[in-house]
Each structure stands twice: as C-alpha cells, then as structure tokens.
Amino acid sequence: MRLVGSFALAWGAWYFTIGRDSAVGRRYDETYFGPSMTRTTDGRFIPASELGNSDYCGNCHTDIFHQWDASTHHFSSFNDPYYRRVALDVRKRRGGEALKFCAGCHDPLPLVAGEVPAGNLEDWSENAGITCLSCHRMVEIHGHENGSYSLQAPILHPFALTDRPFLHEAHELLVKTTPILHELVLMKPFYRSSDFCTTCHTVRVPKEVNGAASLLVQSEDPRVLNPHHLDSGAAQSPGSCQDCHMPLVPSSDPAARGGLVHSHRFMGGNTAIPTLNRDQDQLEATEHFLSARIASIEIAGLSVLDSSGRASARPRSGDTIDLAVRVQNRGVGHCFPGGTADSNEAWISIEVRDAANAILYSSGSAGPTESLPYGTYVFDVEFVDRSGAPTDRRTTATEAVAIGRSTVLAPNEHRTIHYQSRIPAHARFPLTVSASLNWRKFSPAFSHWTFGDLAVAPPPITVLDHAQVQVPEVTLARRSATAD
C-alpha cells in the first residue's frame, strides 16, 4: 500500500506540473477573437486536434458519448444544415470576420485554433460541434453572454493518444489507478452552475456587429426574467439549467454515481436535427421532454351566446360559442418559447367539431410543411433590422437592432386568448371544442430558405398539451373568462 501511495503521489506531481502532452500553439493578437468573447488562457491558439477527441473519450465513457453523439451540442456547427445556411449568409452579408461572433458558441474548435474565417468549411474541425473537451477544458467564465469563457489545452496522461495497443492499455491503467486526477482536470465546480450554460445561451448583438446599438436577443438564465417581460411580476424559477436539461438517467458509465449519470443528450426543443439524422431515439427523447407539461393549455371559459349577446338556454344554430383559452409557462425556468424564438413556432390550434365529426371552426391547424394560417396565435419574438424589416432568416444574431413584437411568456406567466365561433345550421349536437398548444422547431419558411426544393424531412409538429370540452344541448353553466 505504501508503494501504491508513493506512486500516486509522484504521478500526481508529474501530472499537474510537466504532464501537458500538447503541441504549443502560436501566440495570437488579442484583436483576433473580436467580436467573440471566447479566449484561451495563455494567449496561444489551441490546435483543434487537442480538443476534438470525443470518440477517444467514448472508449471509456460509452454511454455519455452516445448521448452526446445524438445531441444538438454535437450538431452545433457546419454539420447542422440550418446553422451552415445561416453562417454562409452572415459571411455574405457581413464578411468572414463576423463568423467569429457565431463561432464562440457554435464552432469553438476552429475559433481557438485560429482558423476562422480562413478555414475550409469542409474541414473536420468546422463540423465537430461542441466536443467533450470544448466543454470539459473550459476553465474560466469571465462574462454572462456571447461565449465569455476561456479554454485551456488538455492535460493528458502519457500514451493517451497512442496507436499502440500495449501503450493504450498502460494509459487506461493509469487513468483507473488515479481517477481523481482525471476528474480534477476535467471537472470544475462551476460546471454545475447556470453560468456554465448561459455564457453561450445568452446572446447580445453588439453595436460593432449590427451597426446600431447593443441588443439582447436571447436570454436563458433561470435567475433572470426574460428581458421582454421585466415588468410582468412573474415569479422567478429556482434551480439551474442542468436540473432540466441534464437530468439524471440510469447508466453503467464509469462517471455514474449510484447507477446514474447526468444526461448528455442536452434535452431541449430541437426536433429538427434528430429528424434530419433519422435518429428516432433522440427525437422520441426530445418530444417526451417537450410534452412533460412545461407549458400548459386549458379551456378557462366557455359560453354560448344568443343573437342578443345573452347566455343561451338551449344552444342552437346561429348562436355564438365564446371561448377563453389560457396558456401558462409552467415548468420553464426561462421564457417560453426559448432559444431562437424568432424562427421557432409555438402556437394555439382550436377546433370545434359536431357529433358527425364535421369541423365547424378551426384556427391554427397546419400540416408539417404548411405555414400557419392567418390569425393563428403564436408565441414568438420578431426582431427587425435597420430598415425595419423582420430578421426572419436567423440573421437576428448579426442584423437585429430592435424588438418588433414579443408574445413569449416569462416563467409562471399565463395569458388568456379569446375565440368566437358561430354555430352553423347543419351542426349536430353535442359539439366538441378542442385546444392544443403546439411546437415546431423552425418554421416552414425558414426550412425552405435553408434547403430550397431539396426533399428533406420537415420538423415534426409536437403537441405540448391538449384540452377538450363538450357543448351539450342544454344550458352551459360556465362563464367566459376575462382577459389577463
């Protein structure tokens, strides 16, 4: 035991002093990174190969690797066709230097390697996404937005990247003999805080990018109300990003504690990527996450009114159904919807059907490839550029200068929307009134702009919540709810 203890002490001293198995990158001019806030710790570029060995991490962390491999963190870069289309448009509009603003969060490897904007978009590093080490070698958070973090080249055991089997076995033995050293290097206390996530998931377009004025276009910090609703009085939601987006799941991974590990699927609202990848497991996991009543819909009031506007004793043709639908942001620690709220779609659909299943009234009904009908109530944000035009092609991150419209809900906020429908002569009672809260990652217009006429699977429509009541042939006791 004394020999093992002496070995571990000597190994630890080597590991933290001269154990950096890394090529020394060339120094950079501080102006290189602007307008990104991302940096390295020693003023040198980090070769992309040093941060891109996720498959190597998967040799031991098999479960975590497969979770990450399906995630949108993996597909955050030019391996995401939606991001690729936007980035190419940004380069065309604003020049290659503007790509650095995007790269701090979407393309950390080529950015810290000094490859932006001159790199080849087909290089592996441009398509690597957010790798294991681009998170687990983040050693400092120096701000709360726009990728304000510092990366450090990895400290590796000897023989870590060897191709020789017997040396690889020696490396695995060293890791298993001193796992605490491995953990100390690759885990930091702030990885469990929201700061770790919000440094990228809070986006503020700086004046030097949009040419007008600084504008906050995305904020997912659970400790701060959505900036568009600072006066709403809604209660703030406790907890961290990781509580919802990295829940504990059963695993036999070496990193598991008590048979559980934090999921690296990074659950969110992106159903578009797993659909393109034909990854049914990731798609089902995402839709399960979305349908867990993170936002709810209820029929808060329903009355039938006669031609004079009074409650009808016996509903008949020509009467009016007066409907109040309430939607609440129940379980989201930030605004609903979050993320790219200008190109996502969350909306209400209403249907009134009679006893013969004939549709008497419809609002917000659309197929996967169809745009939402006029008059649909949508929860979103519209940003405008310097000419006053909507930035509806995800040019928000470089072109937006103001908020044109916002209907998103702050944490715990609810809103009531009213509908009226005339009962036609052919209606057969009882009538059924249905209300659904729906979600689609990316609108059909944005998807078409991305792919043109290419035949690709459209993002599915996910029903987040559903409510239903009947209108009988007798007097309705319910009264219409008042607007919030």
C-alpha positions in Angstrom: 0.0 0.0 0.0 2.9 2.3 0.8 4.3 1.7 -2.7 0.9 2.4 -4.3 0.6 5.6 -2.3 4.1 6.8 -3.2 3.4 6.1 -6.9 0.1 8.0 -6.8 1.8 11.0 -5.1 4.6 11.0 -7.7 2.2 10.5 -10.6 0.0 13.4 -9.4 3.0 15.8 -9.1 4.0 14.9 -12.7 0.5 15.2 -13.9 0.0 18.8 -12.8 3.5 20.1 -13.5 5.0 18.7 -16.6 2.2 16.4 -17.8 0.8 18.6 -20.6 1.1 16.4 -23.7 0.3 19.2 -26.1 1.8 21.0 -29.0 2.4 24.6 -28.2 0.2 26.8 -30.3 1.4 30.1 -31.8 0.5 33.3 -30.0 -2.4 35.4 -31.2 -3.1 39.0 -31.4 -5.9 39.9 -28.8 -7.9 41.5 -31.6 -8.2 38.2 -33.4 -11.2 36.9 -31.3 -13.4 40.0 -31.6 -16.4 40.3 -31.7 -16.4 36.9 -29.9 -15.8 36.9 -26.1 -14.0 33.5 -26.2 -10.4 33.3 -25.3 -7.6 30.8 -24.4 -5.8 31.0 -21.0 -2.2 31.5 -22.2 -2.6 33.8 -25.2 -1.9 31.0 -27.6 -4.1 29.2 -30.1 -5.0 25.6 -29.3 -4.7 23.2 -32.2 -8.2 21.8 -33.0 -7.0 18.2 -32.7 -6.3 18.7 -29.0 -10.0 19.5 -28.3 -11.6 17.2 -30.8 -11.1 13.7 -29.5 -14.7 12.9 -28.4 -14.6 9.5 -29.9 -11.5 8.8 -27.8 -13.4 9.8 -24.7 -16.1 7.4 -25.8 -13.7 4.4 -25.4 -14.4 4.6 -21.7 -17.4 6.8 -21.4 -19.5 4.9 -23.8 -23.0 5.9 -22.5 -22.1 9.5 -22.3 -20.5 9.5 -25.7 -23.6 8.0 -27.4 -25.8 10.6 -25.6 -23.6 13.5 -26.8 -23.2 12.0 -30.3 -27.0 12.4 -30.9 -27.3 15.8 -29.2 -27.6 19.2 -30.7 -24.3 20.1 -29.0 -22.6 17.7 -31.4 -24.6 19.1 -34.3 -24.0 22.8 -33.5 -21.6 23.6 -36.3 -21.5 23.2 -40.0 -22.7 19.7 -39.6 -26.1 21.3 -38.8 -27.5 22.3 -42.3 -29.6 25.1 -40.7 -26.6 26.7 -39.0 -24.5 26.2 -42.1 -27.1 28.1 -44.2 -27.2 31.0 -41.7 -23.4 31.2 -41.3 -22.9 31.3 -45.1 -25.5 34.1 -45.3 -23.8 36.0 -42.4 -20.4 35.7 -44.3 -22.1 37.0 -47.5 -23.8 40.0 -45.7 -21.1 40.9 -43.1 -17.9 39.3 -44.1 -15.9 36.4 -42.7 -14.9 38.2 -39.5 -18.5 38.3 -38.4 -18.4 34.5 -38.2 -16.3 34.7 -35.1 -19.3 36.1 -33.3 -21.1 32.9 -34.0 -18.1 30.6 -33.6 -17.5 31.2 -29.9 -20.6 29.1 -29.2 -21.1 27.1 -32.3 -17.6 26.4 -33.6 -15.2 26.6 -30.6 -12.5 24.3 -32.2 -11.7 26.3 -35.4 -12.1 29.6 -33.5 -9.5 28.8 -30.8 -7.2 27.2 -33.4 -7.1 30.5 -35.3 -8.9 29.0 -38.3 -11.8 31.5 -38.5 -12.5 32.9 -41.0 -9.9 31.4 -43.3 -10.7 27.8 -42.7 -12.2 25.4 -45.1 -15.9 24.8 -44.2 -15.5 21.1 -45.1 -12.6 20.5 -42.6 -13.4 18.1 -39.8 -12.9 20.9 -37.2 -15.6 23.0 -38.8 -18.0 20.2 -38.4 -17.0 18.9 -35.0 -19.6 20.9 -33.0 -19.2 21.4 -29.3 -16.9 18.5 -28.3 -16.3 16.8 -25.0 -13.1 18.8 -24.4 -14.5 22.1 -25.6 -16.7 22.0 -22.5 -14.5 20.0 -20.1 -11.5 22.2 -20.7 -13.4 25.3 -20.1 -11.5 26.7 -17.1 -13.0 30.1 -16.6 -16.2 32.0 -17.1 -15.4 35.8 -17.5 -18.9 37.0 -18.5 -22.5 36.1 -18.9 -23.1 36.2 -22.6 -21.7 35.7 -26.1 -19.3 32.8 -25.2 -17.5 34.6 -22.4 -15.2 31.7 -21.4 -11.6 30.6 -21.6 -10.3 27.3 -22.9 -7.1 25.6 -21.9 -5.3 22.8 -23.8 -5.9 19.4 -22.2 -3.5 17.9 -19.7 -3.2 14.2 -20.8 -1.8 11.1 -19.3 1.3 9.6 -21.1 0.3 7.5 -24.1 -3.2 9.0 -24.1 -3.3 9.3 -27.9 -1.1 6.4 -28.8 -2.0 3.9 -31.5 0.0 1.1 -29.9 -2.3 -1.3 -28.1 0.1 -2.1 -25.2 0.7 1.6 -24.5 -3.0 2.3 -24.7 -3.6 -0.4 -22.1 -0.9 1.3 -19.9 -2.8 4.6 -20.3 -6.1 3.0 -19.2 -4.4 1.5 -16.2 -3.0 5.0 -15.2 -6.5 6.5 -15.5 -8.1 3.8 -13.5 -5.4 3.9 -10.9 -5.7 7.6 -10.3 -9.3 8.6 -11.4 -9.3 11.6 -9.1 -6.6 13.2 -11.2 -8.6 12.7 -14.3 -11.7 14.2 -12.6 -9.8 17.2 -11.2 -8.6 18.1 -14.6 -11.9 17.6 -16.5 -14.4 18.8 -13.9 -14.8 22.2 -12.4 -17.2 23.3 -9.7 -18.9 25.9 -12.0 -19.9 23.1 -14.4 -22.9 22.6 -12.1 -24.0 26.2 -12.3 -26.2 28.0 -14.8 -23.2 30.3 -15.6 -21.6 27.4 -17.4 -24.6 27.3 -19.8 -25.8 30.8 -20.1 -22.5 32.2 -21.2 -23.4 30.8 -24.6 -27.2 30.7 -24.3 -27.4 34.4 -23.7 -26.8 36.4 -26.8 -26.4 40.1 -27.1 -25.8 41.6 -30.5 -23.0 44.3 -30.0 -23.0 47.6 -31.8 -19.9 46.7 -33.8 -21.9 43.8 -35.3 -25.3 45.3 -36.0 -24.0 48.8 -36.6 -26.7 50.4 -34.4 -26.9 49.6 -30.7 -26.4 46.6 -28.3 -29.5 44.4 -28.3 -30.2 41.3 -26.1 -31.8 38.8 -28.4 -31.7 35.6 -26.3 -31.6 35.0 -22.5 -32.0 31.6 -20.9 -30.7 32.4 -17.5 -33.2 30.9 -15.0 -32.3 33.5 -12.4 -33.4 36.4 -14.6 -36.8 37.1 -16.1 -37.0 37.3 -19.8 -35.9 40.8 -20.7 -39.1 41.4 -22.7 -41.2 40.9 -19.5 -39.2 42.6 -16.7 -42.4 44.3 -15.5 -44.7 41.3 -15.6 -44.3 40.5 -12.0 -44.0 36.8 -12.7 -42.1 34.7 -10.1 -38.6 33.6 -10.9 -38.0 29.9 -11.3 -35.4 28.2 -9.0 -32.8 25.7 -10.0 -30.2 25.5 -12.6 -30.1 24.8 -16.3 -28.7 21.4 -15.6 -31.7 20.4 -13.4 -33.9 20.3 -16.5 -31.6 19.9 -19.5 -29.2 17.3 -18.0 -31.4 15.1 -15.8 -30.0 12.1 -14.0 -30.5 8.9 -16.1 -29.6 5.3 -15.4 -26.1 4.4 -16.7 -23.3 2.0 -16.2 -20.8 4.7 -17.4 -17.6 5.0 -15.3 -18.7 8.5 -14.4 -22.0 7.2 -12.9 -22.8 7.7 -9.2 -25.2 5.2 -7.8 -26.0 4.0 -11.3 -27.0 7.4 -12.5 -25.3 10.0 -14.8 -26.3 13.4 -16.0 -27.7 13.0 -19.5 -25.6 14.5 -22.2 -28.4 14.5 -24.7 -28.9 18.1 -23.6 -32.6 17.9 -23.9 -34.3 21.0 -25.4 -36.7 21.9 -28.2 -34.7 20.9 -31.3 -36.7 18.2 -33.1 -35.3 19.3 -36.5 -31.8 17.8 -36.1 -32.9 14.3 -35.0 -35.5 14.3 -37.8 -32.8 15.1 -40.3 -30.5 12.5 -38.8 -33.3 9.9 -38.7 -32.4 9.4 -35.1 -35.7 8.1 -33.6 -34.3 7.7 -30.1 -33.2 11.3 -29.8 -36.4 12.5 -31.4 -38.6 10.5 -29.0 -36.5 11.7 -26.1 -36.9 15.3 -27.2 -40.7 15.0 -27.7 -41.0 13.3 -24.3 -39.1 16.2 -22.7 -41.3 18.7 -24.5 -44.7 17.0 -23.6 -44.0 16.9 -19.9 -46.3 19.9 -19.4 -43.5 22.5 -19.5 -46.3 24.7 -20.8 -50.0 24.0 -20.4 -53.2 24.9 -22.1 -56.7 24.9 -20.6 -60.2 25.9 -21.6 -60.7 28.6 -19.0 -64.2 29.7 -20.0 -66.9 28.6 -22.5 -70.3 30.2 -23.0 -72.9 30.0 -25.8 -74.5 33.4 -26.6 -77.7 34.1 -28.5 -78.1 36.9 -31.0 -78.6 39.5 -28.3 -75.3 38.5 -26.6 -77.0 36.8 -23.6 -76.3 33.2 -22.4 -78.4 30.8 -24.5 -80.7 28.5 -22.6 -80.5 25.9 -25.4 -77.7 26.2 -27.9 -78.9 26.3 -31.5 -77.7 27.3 -34.9 -76.9 30.9 -35.2 -75.6 31.1 -31.6 -72.0 32.1 -30.8 -69.5 30.0 -28.9 -67.4 32.3 -26.8 -64.2 30.5 -25.8 -61.4 31.6 -23.5 -58.1 29.6 -23.6 -55.4 30.0 -21.1 -51.7 29.1 -21.7 -49.2 29.1 -18.9 -45.4 28.8 -18.8 -45.4 26.2 -16.0 -42.1 24.4 -16.0 -39.6 26.5 -17.9 -37.1 28.5 -16.0 -36.7 31.0 -18.8 -39.2 32.4 -21.3 -41.4 30.2 -23.3 -40.5 29.6 -26.0 -36.8 30.0 -25.5 -33.8 29.7 -27.9 -34.2 31.1 -31.3 -37.7 32.4 -30.6 -37.8 34.3 -33.9 -37.6 31.1 -36.1 -39.3 28.6 -33.8 -43.1 28.2 -33.7 -45.2 27.7 -30.6 -48.9 28.3 -31.3 -52.5 27.5 -30.3 -54.8 25.5 -32.5 -58.6 25.4 -31.9 -61.2 23.0 -33.4 -64.9 22.8 -33.0 -66.5 19.5 -34.3 -70.0 18.3 -34.2 -71.4 14.9 -33.4 -70.8 13.8 -37.0 -67.1 14.8 -36.6 -67.6 17.7 -39.1 -65.3 20.7 -38.5 -67.4 23.7 -37.7 -64.5 26.1 -36.8 -60.7 25.9 -37.0 -57.8 28.2 -36.1 -54.1 27.3 -36.2 -54.5 24.0 -38.0 -51.5 23.2 -40.2 -49.6 20.2 -41.6 -45.8 19.7 -41.1 -44.9 21.5 -44.3 -47.7 24.1 -44.1 -47.3 27.7 -42.8 -49.6 28.7 -40.0 -52.9 30.2 -41.2 -53.6 33.9 -40.8 -55.0 34.7 -37.4 -53.1 31.9 -35.5 -52.0 33.0 -32.1 -48.2 32.4 -32.0 -45.8 32.7 -29.1 -42.6 34.2 -30.6 -40.4 37.2 -30.9 -40.0 39.3 -34.0 -36.8 41.3 -34.4 -36.2 44.0 -37.0 -33.1 45.2 -38.8 -32.0 48.8 -39.6 -34.5 49.1 -42.4 -37.4 47.9 -40.2 -37.7 44.5 -41.9 -38.1 41.3 -39.8 -34.9 39.3 -39.4 -36.8 36.1 -40.3 -33.9 34.2 -41.7 -31.9 33.8 -38.5 -30.0 36.9 -39.3 -31.0 38.1 -35.9 -27.6 37.5 -34.4 -25.9 40.0 -36.7 -28.7 42.2 -38.1 -31.3 42.8 -35.4 -31.4 46.3 -33.9 -34.8 46.3 -32.1 -37.7 44.1 -31.0 -40.7 44.5 -33.3 -43.1 42.2 -31.3 -42.9 39.8 -28.4 -45.5 37.3 -27.3 -43.3 35.0 -25.3 -44.2 34.0 -21.7 -42.0 34.7 -18.7 -41.6 31.9 -16.0 -45.0 31.2 -14.5 -46.7 33.8 -16.6 -50.1 32.9 -18.2 -52.2 34.6 -20.8 -55.8 34.2 -21.9 -56.8 34.3 -25.6 -60.5 34.6 -26.7 -62.1 33.0 -29.7 -65.7 33.2 -31.0 -67.4 30.9 -33.5 -70.9 30.9 -35.0 -72.8 27.6 -34.8 -73.9 26.7 -38.4 -77.4 25.4 -39.3 -76.1 21.9 -40.1 -74.4 21.4 -36.7 -75.3 18.2 -34.8 -75.0 18.3 -31.1 -73.2 17.7 -28.9 -70.2 19.8 -30.1 -66.6 19.1 -29.1 -64.2 22.0 -28.5 -60.5 21.2 -28.6 -57.5 23.3 -27.9 -53.9 22.3 -28.4 -50.5 24.0 -27.7 -48.2 23.0 -30.5 -44.4 23.3 -31.2 -42.3 23.2 -34.3 -38.6 23.7 -34.4 -38.2 26.2 -37.3 -41.0 27.5 -39.4 -41.6 26.1 -42.9 -40.4 29.4 -44.4 -37.1 29.1 -42.6 -36.7 25.4 -43.6 -37.5 26.2 -47.2 -34.9 29.0 -47.1 -32.4 26.5 -45.8 -33.0 23.6 -48.2 -34.8 25.2 -51.2 -36.5 22.5 -53.2 -34.5 19.6 -51.7 -36.6 16.8 -50.4 -35.9 16.7 -46.7 -38.0 15.6 -43.8 -39.7 18.6 -42.2 -39.5 19.2 -38.5 -42.5 17.5 -36.8 -45.3 19.2 -35.0 -45.3 18.3 -31.4 -48.4 18.7 -29.2 -47.2 20.1 -25.9 -50.6 20.0 -24.2 -54.2 19.5 -25.1 -57.6 20.3 -23.6 -61.2 19.4 -24.7 -64.8 20.1 -23.6 -68.2 19.4 -25.0 -71.1 21.8 -25.8 -74.3 19.9 -24.9 -77.8 20.7 -26.0 -78.6 22.3 -22.6 -77.6 25.5 -20.9 -73.9 25.9 -20.2 -73.1 26.9 -16.7 -69.6 28.2 -17.4 -68.9 31.8 -18.0 -66.3 33.3 -20.3 -63.1 34.2 -18.5 -61.8 37.7 -18.6 -58.5 38.5 -20.3 -55.4 38.7 -18.1 
